[in-house]
Amino acid sequence: MLDAFVRVFNRLYENRDALIKTLTDNIEKVIMKKASTKEIKALDKQIEKFKTELKGLVQFQVKNGMDDEVYKEEYIRVSTELEELRKRRVEYDRQDSIKEALRLRVNEIVETINSRQELLEEFDNEIFNALVEKIEVISPTHFIFVLKSGMRVEEIYSK
């Protein structure tokens, strides 16, 4: 399997310009799908609006008293909407974190490939760890190297 990785790396290295272009193009596409600052600000504004509404409702209940059923219904309505908005906001942040992690992994792959001045002659553990997320073993001589970018590189090994 070590020799198979050396061959995979050397193919990637020999085609590094096309590989790097593909990786960076894919990252740009992923990042372009990122929620806009305008969308996030609008969501944050809605969250603040509902927080203010909920606070006002509680204050009104404390100062003026309101029918308990009406208060309970309104409180549930506002707090449910607020919770939904908060979940959406957390999801935006989570997606941004995932995209940033992918961008960093792709940068690591590009740096690792560009740092080499020549093809590999023997297995290099550091390069392997920088590039490979996992290996799928199809058979004793057939492997799929899954790179940290998600790219899959097939290698059929024969001595």
C-alpha positions as MATLAB code, in Angstrom:
seq = 'MLDAFVRVFNRLYENRDALIKTLTDNIEKVIMKKASTKEIKALDKQIEKFKTELKGLVQFQVKNGMDDEVYKEEYIRVSTELEELRKRRVEYDRQDSIKEALRLRVNEIVETINSRQELLEEFDNEIFNALVEKIEVISPTHFIFVLKSGMRVEEIYSK';
ca = [
       0.000    0.000    0.000;
       2.938    2.356    0.662;
       4.129    2.010   -2.921;
       0.572    2.659   -4.105;
       0.546    5.961   -2.220;
       3.901    6.945   -3.753;
       2.421    6.357   -7.221;
      -0.743    8.307   -6.348;
       1.284   11.219   -5.020;
       3.518   11.246   -8.075;
       0.474   11.343  -10.387;
      -0.930   14.235   -8.357;
       2.440   15.984   -8.401;
       2.872   15.578  -12.152;
      -0.608   17.022  -12.698;
      -0.390   19.539   -9.857;
      -1.377   22.596  -11.891;
      -4.667   21.019  -12.992;
      -5.239   19.541   -9.521;
      -4.660   22.862   -7.773;
      -6.919   24.667  -10.227;
      -9.681   22.115   -9.665;
      -9.321   22.293   -5.881;
      -9.305   26.093   -5.769;
     -12.221   26.343   -8.216;
     -14.235   23.940   -6.062;
     -13.422   25.910   -2.918;
     -14.513   29.128   -4.603;
     -17.825   27.511   -5.561;
     -18.377   26.338   -1.973;
     -17.494   29.722   -0.514;
     -19.755   31.481   -3.014;
     -22.687   29.539   -1.546;
     -21.931   31.153    1.802;
     -24.727   33.184    3.335;
     -24.300   36.838    2.582;
     -23.535   39.339    5.292;
     -26.823   41.004    4.383;
     -28.780   37.794    5.091;
     -27.018   37.269    8.403;
     -27.576   40.868    9.482;
     -31.271   40.583    8.606;
     -31.528   37.396   10.638;
     -29.726   38.998   13.586;
     -32.109   41.953   13.340;
     -35.116   39.599   13.446;
     -33.638   37.820   16.480;
     -33.221   41.143   18.279;
     -36.780   42.130   17.363;
     -38.215   38.943   18.853;
     -36.003   39.219   21.948;
     -37.308   42.742   22.480;
     -40.870   41.576   21.883;
     -40.466   38.755   24.393;
     -38.913   41.076   26.963;
     -41.751   43.597   26.444;
     -44.336   40.856   26.834;
     -42.834   39.714   30.131;
     -42.582   43.301   31.407;
     -46.186   44.009   30.408;
     -47.343   40.870   32.235;
     -45.421   41.830   35.386;
     -46.601   45.483   35.424;
     -50.127   45.257   34.084;
     -51.184   41.669   34.361;
     -52.743   39.963   31.404;
     -55.014   36.993   31.065;
     -52.799   33.979   31.790;
     -54.005   32.044   28.742;
     -53.404   34.981   26.397;
     -49.981   35.589   27.959;
     -49.033   31.914   27.719;
     -50.091   31.658   24.052;
     -48.272   34.839   23.102;
     -45.171   33.845   25.075;
     -45.065   30.442   23.358;
     -45.573   32.023   19.923;
     -42.790   34.585   20.356;
     -40.327   32.245   22.081;
     -40.905   29.522   19.454;
     -40.232   31.969   16.634;
     -37.146   33.266   18.444;
     -35.837   29.725   18.914;
     -36.324   28.948   15.208;
     -34.417   32.086   14.221;
     -31.602   31.202   16.627;
     -31.376   27.704   15.146;
     -31.090   29.189   11.650;
     -28.344   31.529   12.865;
     -26.417   28.663   14.484;
     -26.726   26.699   11.237;
     -25.212   29.617    9.278;
     -22.275   29.641   11.686;
     -21.897   25.869   11.500;
     -21.869   25.930    7.696;
     -19.292   28.716    7.711;
     -17.080   26.663   10.045;
     -17.342   23.613    7.797;
     -16.451   25.682    4.727;
     -13.506   27.286    6.493;
     -12.189   23.880    7.589;
     -12.443   22.615    4.011;
     -10.620   25.692    2.732;
      -7.821   25.083    5.251;
      -7.557   21.399    4.240;
      -7.326   22.334    0.567;
      -4.666   24.934    1.355;
      -2.700   22.273    3.247;
      -2.913   19.928    0.252;
      -1.778   22.660   -2.140;
       1.105   23.668    0.141;
       2.190   20.050    0.575;
       2.240   19.406   -3.168;
       3.921   22.736   -3.957;
       6.572   22.231   -1.285;
       7.979   19.246   -3.174;
      10.687   19.837   -5.735;
      10.516   16.362   -7.214;
       8.592   13.119   -7.325;
       8.563   10.820   -4.318;
      10.926    7.892   -4.466;
       9.718    6.322   -1.234;
       6.819    6.638    1.163;
       6.749    9.884    3.170;
       4.580    9.705    6.283;
       4.367   13.488    6.653;
       3.070   13.969    3.112;
       0.700   11.034    3.509;
      -0.782   12.523    6.714;
      -1.112   15.957    5.121;
      -2.993   14.649    2.090;
      -4.950   11.508    2.941;
      -8.131   11.413    4.995;
      -8.672    7.676    4.578;
      -8.018    4.708    2.334;
     -10.777    2.483    1.042;
      -9.479   -1.007    0.367;
     -11.438   -2.529   -2.491;
      -9.157   -5.576   -2.739;
      -5.571   -6.331   -1.692;
      -4.376   -4.583   -4.860;
      -7.110   -1.998   -5.372;
      -7.289    1.151   -3.217;
      -9.092    4.434   -3.215;
      -7.223    7.232   -1.479;
      -9.672    9.822   -0.155;
      -7.874   13.135    0.159;
      -8.690   15.632    2.883;
     -10.435   17.767    0.269;
     -12.862   14.919   -0.430;
     -11.223   14.109   -3.761;
     -10.954   10.373   -4.442;
      -7.938    8.908   -6.241;
      -8.047    5.290   -7.352;
      -4.955    3.124   -7.524;
      -4.713   -0.457   -8.720;
      -1.435   -1.830   -7.498;
       0.565   -4.596   -9.078;
       4.198   -5.408   -8.385;
];
